[in-house]
Amino acid sequence: MARKWPTAFGLVAALLALAAGLQLGGSTLEQWQLAARWTARVGFPIFLATYLASSLYSVYPAPWSRALARDRRWWGLGFAASHTVHLVALIMATNLNPEPRTVASLIPGSIAYIFILLMALTSSKTAMRTLGRNWKRLHSTGIHVIWLIYTLAYAKRIPVPDTRAIGITMTTLAITALIIRLAARRNRVVPAFA
Ligand code: HEM
């Protein structure tokens, strides 16, 4: 039986990250900037769990990877929940920041949010059956768009000394995850509990 706790976990982890940012920031702007940063950060492992769920089961069949693959819908919804909290924090941080963002800088993240919304809305078995092959197209495109935004967001932190360590660590994890997905495509084992 699938377990839904990963969805609650995503929400609680992001709310804790938000609370930590609001607690530790020196000014109101810094509080919301930290909240935005940390909500994105706690969402990353949850995203990786979703991104890799089926692939890990293919390359390393084991009880834990089977459970991850079985519950991947709930991990995906956990990521959507955590990124909804990121949305609240980034709206606050953007509104408080005296330096306005360009519209162009908002486009990639907004596209990712459209995919997150569409994927969450179509996460049910009914939507899967109704959309047929388009369901796979939507979810496969969406998860790679989110992967790309995460990878670019972390890669652009590498040249900055203060954020180099987190940039290198997370970019390496993102690229490793892509390699695992590509490896899994070679010996595809589709879990029977979709
Ligand atoms: C228009 C949409 C978005 C806006 C305006 C936005 C804004 C922000 C802001 C203000 C921060 C904090 C910056 C800092 O002080 O470090 C941040 C961090 C971050 N955001 Fe978002 N964000 C958006 C969407 C996304 C999406 C869709 C993703 C991933 C799929 C993402 C991933 C990240 C990452 C990785 C960080 C840095 C986290 C870290 O330092 O560990 N953002 N974002």
Residues whose N, C-alpha, C, O or C-beta is under 5 A from the ligand:
A	BS01	HEM	Q33 A36 R37 A40 R41 L90 A93 L106 G109 S110 A112 Y113 I146 I149 Y150 A153 Y154
